[in-house]
């Protein structure tokens, strides 16, 4: 398996991107292609022991920053590490592409300039894989690619999410739910009502509407929303997790007895932190484009990059792209409708 990694992706590139690639090459024994400024990558690689590892470098002249506008980068930076890496996948020279770079740019380049959409896909969807109770994971999509959605798109999000949960996350019959403001059928807006009616008539294991509190309890495996709601949801979850730990840390520092208790409970705190740490997952797929693309946080560290590469490996091994193509060609929504 050959996995291309955007060495110029993270906020502090190329250090975490390169270190994460080295860790992945050590643990997974796959071929890693680091894409980006060759001189910078070589300098960073020299800091690590790479003997016997399958790591190569492919130079890319340009870098897409977080400040670049997604609508412009497709044409203005055609030699970027994102373009070069995704073209490797398009041309069959790599099996997947991993980036911690500008999410909007990654989606634009994948959709319009390199990989393009899988046949029958109306709109690609950004996803997030979230750890919930008892180390279960749920996949939430869309989290920002499509602010306004249609029921037919939401059906496809559900199908693609179900396939990813089956093929990459190992869930035999994942439960699919719509993120709403109540579990009753009468709750939600018109989009939720129409999508629920559509999903009821499919072979998906649709369990109805779900509230955020039930999502966190792991009462569904694939959570579907439009990009506006999904984006707010994921940002709220991340902010609350960080705020909660900061609040606990502040209170512990102000109380001597609590400090002793915290030392005794350090092991439990670490387990809880791992449960909500997004770097334990590393990245999540851009579903609907004709190739495996895993997108991570801009603030990714080496552990996050390594785990994002692991997600790419799971997606390739599970033949997610082929399964989505087959699922959509046989689904109730045909091309030319919706």
Steps between C-alpha positions, in 0.01 A plus 500: 500500500631846407368793700581859400531749786483877467821602674396865477155456652503570873520843659863434599608302193708304425604377849183319615415384150841339449524355851150356469592342168810342657293361788246359252772341288640337814165369625319418177791398274337669200660719233473869593544773240569841656382774264629856529817708507776243461769699681281562804386138512854364475613730780217378722548134410865526604381542860350150501627146467362384166722202424300222337185712477316537170488879474553703185471870417316659210571869452218752466578862420207667675340500844135567580463688827205531734459858379455398134144521372371157391330646195831631365762235575390259232623728225750724676712224657486204258838369622402486866567197718124434504476495121807281465392257771145459375621455143708207625175338614322594178775343289521183708845586637370520857209332676404791725581860586523642852509871583470720806472803276230747401178294502312714251794497261533123529135455413516744206812341355369146545156574359574738213863456397630149572292206621149630423183337632412134495233437238148575631630703797305826527726667755808377688479516879757586764488266795630477854563183697422552868576276796205460733406277794704185558743575217230478235536725200232677301539667163332837457441645153474754346703734720537794265522418132134579426342775709164450331406144411221307329338174616661311211844621608428406860404150387835471325682627810327223697594236246863611476527522879350153538749357252794665673382375838474148360813485289744713703366501856391135504131541591286227346165678493554864608202691632425815301333804658418861414632767734200698618357700789294205621456130435130527420400482133334840530826669604748655260463729201360417158834360384502253790138396432558441130828319556344276764224403257763420238718294734202300625464354153857372473690196625705717736469420869327833564411552867339843466593837646767539767584783737860601577482344848407164348771533236757533781355188661568305183137422422571518126811437292448729199363847574376702203451876487532787259838672499384801702368297795784251479769766504354673804460164676858386452645838596284508814610152602868585455466829686309344790752220541788746517313741730403220738857381547628854545235565765588181688871590484435848641290368788759236589779758516301711746441220752780304668277204583369491144859501372577186702179341375590588142839331537327184619249522215757584231455167324125550474544857374733377228246242385226763487724739309581233243129444460437857384838577341437546124864413432426141601298474176722736305277569203183408320407436137374735235229270371367512146820580310656232283793417725583465868565844652544535876491850650637581845514807724733783409638483855582130461802364683705198393261258672206647311678471165597141574140412590366679192726279290356202686149616403612518137634147524169374639304672222719355227499151651121516534457604134282791608505681164393192303227422752358854483495485120317168508261613771400818320455331164252262662332755728155658478635836384599487137722746320296776344258532791529728802 
